[in-house]
């Protein structure tokens, strides 16, 4: 599937064939420019997807370079298949946004933000304890909010046409998780399993293992702030 956001014919989105609970419909690869084009996140190591991206780039005057929001396989795996050079920023502003991954960055140009996995088109982002910390992720969201983008082209999911509302939703979501977790700790709960059940009670069973990893990022943040009891157990 290929499409462009309303009012932005210079942006072409190609959705990779890697749907799943974490990738939604698939990874969004973007071709940007009137030609030659810049590719943002070439996607997974899928030969068919890479060939499609190459053909579309050639149809728009060639490939100027590839930019990566981060180096995880579902965003960067096709890089070798494209045989293209990775550039730091090109004509874009590169905004470091650690949290989902330590090397994560967003790219901004003319009111448009290519957000990678900082902000998704729907649902919430996976924030592991080794991704640069939950505190860094919250700071990254606030840093992007200060840039006041008019459109977010996310790494997964549909375009975000009200970026400020989406960013506020993300901040509120993380802080609400923290409030529920702290409330359970304040009530004397020390079992990780029961803390997960208390603070992630709305998460489907299939996603509980991922939620448990995210909880560790929350616990890591509380620990860094001196707010974590020392007698947690499994």
C-alpha positions as CSV (number, residue, x, y, z in Angstrom):
1,X,0.0,0.0,0.0
2,X,1.2,3.5,-0.9
3,X,-0.4,6.9,-0.1
4,X,0.4,10.5,0.7
5,X,-0.9,12.6,3.7
6,X,-3.5,15.2,2.7
7,X,-1.8,18.3,1.3
8,X,1.6,16.7,1.1
9,X,2.2,15.1,-2.3
10,X,5.9,15.4,-1.8
11,X,5.6,12.6,0.9
12,X,4.9,9.0,-0.2
13,X,4.3,6.3,2.4
14,X,4.9,2.6,1.6
15,X,3.7,0.2,4.3
16,X,5.9,-2.9,4.7
17,X,4.3,-6.3,4.8
18,X,5.2,-7.0,8.5
19,X,2.0,-6.5,10.4
20,X,1.8,-7.5,14.0
21,X,0.8,-6.4,17.6
22,X,3.9,-4.2,17.8
23,X,4.1,-3.0,14.2
24,X,0.3,-2.5,13.6
25,X,-0.3,-2.7,9.8
26,X,3.4,-2.7,9.2
27,X,6.4,-0.4,9.2
28,X,5.9,2.9,7.4
29,X,8.6,3.8,5.0
30,X,8.6,7.3,3.7
31,X,9.9,8.7,0.4
32,X,10.3,12.5,0.8
33,X,11.0,15.2,-1.9
34,X,10.3,16.0,-5.5
35,X,13.4,14.2,-6.7
36,X,15.8,12.8,-5.9
37,X,14.1,11.6,-2.8
38,X,15.1,10.8,0.7
39,X,14.0,7.5,2.3
40,X,13.1,7.6,6.0
41,X,13.2,4.2,7.6
42,X,13.6,1.7,4.7
43,X,11.8,-1.0,6.7
44,X,12.4,-4.7,7.4
45,X,14.7,-6.9,5.4
46,X,11.9,-7.9,2.9
47,X,13.2,-8.1,-0.7
48,X,9.8,-7.2,-2.2
49,X,9.4,-4.2,0.0
50,X,12.9,-3.0,-0.7
51,X,12.3,-3.4,-4.5
52,X,9.1,-1.5,-4.3
53,X,10.9,1.4,-2.4
54,X,13.7,1.3,-5.0
55,X,11.2,1.5,-7.9
56,X,9.3,4.4,-6.4
57,X,12.5,6.3,-5.7
58,X,13.7,5.8,-9.3
59,X,10.3,7.0,-10.5
60,X,10.8,10.2,-8.5
61,X,14.3,11.0,-9.7
62,X,16.5,8.6,-7.8
63,X,17.6,8.1,-4.2
64,X,19.4,11.0,-2.4
65,X,20.0,9.1,0.8
66,X,18.5,7.1,3.7
67,X,17.7,8.4,7.1
68,X,17.0,6.2,10.1
69,X,14.9,7.1,13.1
70,X,16.6,4.2,14.9
71,X,18.4,1.0,14.0
72,X,15.9,-1.7,15.0
73,X,15.3,-4.3,12.3
74,X,11.8,-3.4,11.4
75,X,12.9,0.1,10.5
76,X,16.5,-0.5,9.2
77,X,16.6,-4.1,8.0
78,X,16.1,-3.2,4.3
79,X,19.1,-0.8,4.3
80,X,21.5,-3.4,2.8
81,X,19.0,-4.4,0.2
82,X,18.7,-0.8,-1.0
83,X,22.5,-0.5,-1.1
84,X,22.2,3.1,-0.1
85,X,24.1,5.5,2.1
86,X,22.8,6.5,5.5
87,X,23.0,10.3,6.1
88,X,22.7,12.1,9.4
89,X,19.9,14.6,8.5
90,X,20.2,16.0,4.9
91,X,17.6,18.8,4.5
92,X,15.8,17.8,7.8
93,X,16.2,18.8,11.4
94,X,17.3,15.8,13.4
95,X,15.8,15.8,16.9
96,X,17.3,13.2,19.3
97,X,14.5,11.5,21.0
98,X,15.7,8.5,23.1
99,X,13.3,6.4,25.0
100,X,12.0,3.7,22.7
101,X,15.6,3.1,21.7
102,X,18.8,4.9,22.9
103,X,19.6,5.9,19.3
104,X,16.1,7.2,18.4
105,X,15.7,10.4,16.6
106,X,12.9,12.2,14.8
107,X,13.2,14.3,11.6
108,X,11.4,17.5,11.0
109,X,10.8,19.6,7.9
110,X,8.2,22.4,7.2
111,X,5.9,21.5,10.1
112,X,6.0,17.7,9.4
113,X,7.6,15.3,11.9
114,X,8.7,11.8,11.0
115,X,8.4,10.3,14.4
116,X,9.6,6.7,14.1
117,X,8.5,4.9,17.2
118,X,8.4,8.0,19.5
119,X,4.7,8.5,18.5
120,X,2.6,5.9,16.7
121,X,-0.6,6.5,14.7
122,X,-2.6,4.4,17.2
123,X,-1.9,2.7,20.5
124,X,1.2,3.3,22.7
125,X,4.9,2.9,22.2
126,X,7.0,0.1,23.7
127,X,9.5,1.8,26.1
128,X,12.0,-0.8,27.4
129,X,14.3,-0.1,30.4
130,X,17.3,-0.1,28.1
131,X,16.0,2.3,25.6
132,X,17.4,5.4,27.1
133,X,15.0,5.4,30.1
134,X,11.4,6.2,30.6
135,X,12.4,9.7,31.9
136,X,14.2,10.3,28.6
137,X,11.2,9.1,26.7
138,X,8.9,11.6,28.5
139,X,11.5,14.4,27.9
140,X,11.6,13.4,24.2
141,X,7.8,13.8,24.0
142,X,8.0,17.2,25.6
143,X,10.9,18.2,23.3
144,X,8.8,17.3,20.3
145,X,5.8,19.2,21.7
146,X,7.9,22.3,21.8
147,X,8.5,22.0,18.1
148,X,4.7,22.3,17.5
149,X,4.5,20.0,14.4
150,X,1.4,20.3,12.3
151,X,1.5,16.7,11.1
152,X,3.2,13.5,12.4
153,X,4.1,10.7,10.0
154,X,4.6,7.8,12.4
155,X,6.7,4.7,12.1
156,X,3.5,2.6,12.4
157,X,-0.1,3.4,12.0
158,X,-2.1,6.3,10.4
159,X,-1.0,9.9,10.1
160,X,-1.4,12.0,13.2
161,X,-3.2,15.2,12.2
162,X,-3.5,16.7,15.7
163,X,0.0,16.2,17.0
164,X,-0.4,18.3,20.2
165,X,-3.4,16.3,21.3
166,X,-1.6,13.0,20.5
167,X,1.5,14.0,22.4
168,X,-0.6,15.1,25.4
169,X,-2.4,11.8,25.2
170,X,0.9,9.9,25.3
171,X,2.2,12.0,28.3
172,X,-1.0,11.4,30.2
173,X,-1.0,7.7,29.4
174,X,2.5,7.2,30.8
175,X,1.9,9.3,33.9
176,X,-1.4,7.5,34.6
177,X,0.5,4.2,34.5
178,X,3.0,5.7,37.0
179,X,0.2,6.9,39.2
180,X,-1.4,3.4,39.3
181,X,1.9,1.8,39.9
182,X,2.8,4.1,42.8
183,X,-0.6,3.7,44.3
184,X,-0.1,-0.1,44.4
185,X,3.3,0.4,45.9
186,X,2.0,2.8,48.5
187,X,-0.7,0.2,49.4
188,X,2.1,-2.2,50.3
189,X,2.2,-4.4,47.1
190,X,5.7,-5.7,46.4
191,X,5.0,-8.6,44.0
192,X,5.9,-7.7,40.4
193,X,3.2,-9.9,39.1
194,X,0.5,-8.1,41.1
195,X,2.0,-4.7,40.4
196,X,1.6,-5.5,36.7
197,X,-2.0,-6.7,37.3
198,X,-2.8,-3.5,39.1
199,X,-1.2,-0.9,36.8
200,X,-1.7,-2.7,33.4
201,X,-5.1,-4.2,34.2
202,X,-6.5,-3.1,30.8
203,X,-3.8,-4.8,28.7
204,X,-4.7,-8.0,26.8
205,X,-3.2,-11.2,28.1
206,X,-1.2,-11.6,24.9
207,X,0.5,-8.2,25.5
208,X,1.3,-8.8,29.2
209,X,4.9,-10.0,28.6
210,X,5.6,-6.7,26.7
211,X,3.8,-4.8,29.5
212,X,6.1,-6.5,32.1
213,X,9.2,-5.1,30.3
214,X,7.6,-1.6,30.1
215,X,6.9,-1.9,33.9
216,X,10.6,-2.4,34.5
217,X,11.2,1.0,32.8
218,X,8.7,2.6,35.1
219,X,10.4,0.9,38.1
220,X,13.8,2.0,36.9
221,X,12.5,5.6,36.7
222,X,11.1,5.4,40.3
223,X,14.4,4.0,41.5
224,X,16.4,6.8,39.9
225,X,14.1,9.3,41.6
226,X,14.5,7.5,45.0
227,X,10.9,6.5,45.1
228,X,11.2,2.7,44.7
229,X,11.0,0.4,47.8
230,X,13.9,-2.0,48.1
231,X,11.8,-5.1,48.9
232,X,10.2,-5.9,45.5
233,X,9.9,-9.6,44.6
234,X,8.7,-11.6,41.7
